[in-house]
């Protein structure tokens, strides 16, 4: 049996993968996270937040829902969230929609700001070494 034929389990699994889509993840984030002081667990948590926001349209996913996707307890995830917020990588933003309803979401804008600073700092070091 040819696994690449239509309507085989492999074919159907590939179709499902394509339908789920992807997220925009800056390559520089993967190459700079260690220099920024982030751990692999923190990076995975940030990636999960991106997925929830971009694909599941859940701007403030619960700790419980994230724990089902990671090999960490809810207490460990809560600790990572607190650390990321305290270190200025994440923040919780309150928004009010056109109907006046309040909601909250995680913002990864501080992470992107720190990433930009790290890249500029790295470029500055490279420029100084070239002189």
N, C-alpha and C positions, 0 to 999 in steps of 0.2 A: 504494500500500500504506500503510495506517495504522500508523505505528510504535508506537502505543499499544495495538494489539490484543494479545491473549494469544499467547504463544509466539513472538513476534518477538524478534530480537536485543536491541532496546531494552528491551522488557518483561522479558526474562530477565536483562538486566544490572541493571535496577532491583531485581528480586527478589533478586539476589545481593547488591547493596549493602545492602538492608534486613536480609538474613540475617547479614551480617558484623557488624552492630550499630554501636555508637558507644561512646565513652569519656566519662567525666565530666571535663570540663576547666573549671576555674573561670574565668569571664570576667575576673575581677580579675587572674588570672595574665597574661593577654594584655595587659591595660592597664598592668600594673605591672612587667613583666619588665625593661624598659629602666632604670627607676629603681632596680631591684634589682641592676643591673650585669650582666645576662645578655645574651648575644648571640643573634641569630636561630638560629645553629647549635646553641647550647646548649639553647635552647627546643625546637627540633625533636628533639634527642636526648632530652630529658626526655619529650616527647610519645611518642616511640617506646618508651621504657621503660614508660610508662603503658599503651600498647597491648599490649606483650608481657605485662605483668603481668595486665591485665584480660581480654584476649581470647585470647592464646596460652597463658596460664597458664605462662609462663616467667619466674620471679621474678628470674633472673640471666641475661639474654640475652647471648650472646657478642658480642664486638666485631665478629667476622666477619659474624654474621647481621644486625647493625644496619647494617654498611657496605653490605650489599646493598640496603638501603632508603633510604640517604642518598647524596648526591653527595660523600662524603668517604672518604678512605683509612682503613684500619684504624689507622694511626699517628695520623691526625688525631682519630679518634674516641677512641682511648686517651688522647690529650692532653686532650680535652674532659672525659672521665670523671675524669681526675686533677684537673683544674682545679675541676670541680663538687664533688668530694669535699673538696679542700683549702679551698675557699671556704665549705664547710658547707651546700651545697644538696642533696647526696646523701650517703648513707652505705651501707656494706655491713653487713648485719645477719646474724649467724649464728643459725640456729634449729635446734631439735632436736624431731623429731616424736615421736608416741606410741610408735613402735618404737625410738626412740633413734638414729635416723639424722640426721646433721647435714646441713644445707644452708645455702646463703647466698642472699641476695636484696638487690636495691637497695631502699633505703627513700627515698621522697621526702617523708617526714615533715619533715625539716629544711627543705625548700623551703617547705612549707606554713607552718611556723613563721615563716620569714623573710617570707613573703607576708603573714601576719597582722600581723607587726610593721610592715611597710611600710604596710599599710592603716591601722593605728592611728596611725602617725606622720602620714600624710596627713590623716586626720580631725582630728588634734590641730592641725595647721597651719591647716586650714580653720576650726576653731573659734576659734583665736587671731585670724585675720583678720576674723572676724565680730564680734569684741568691740570 
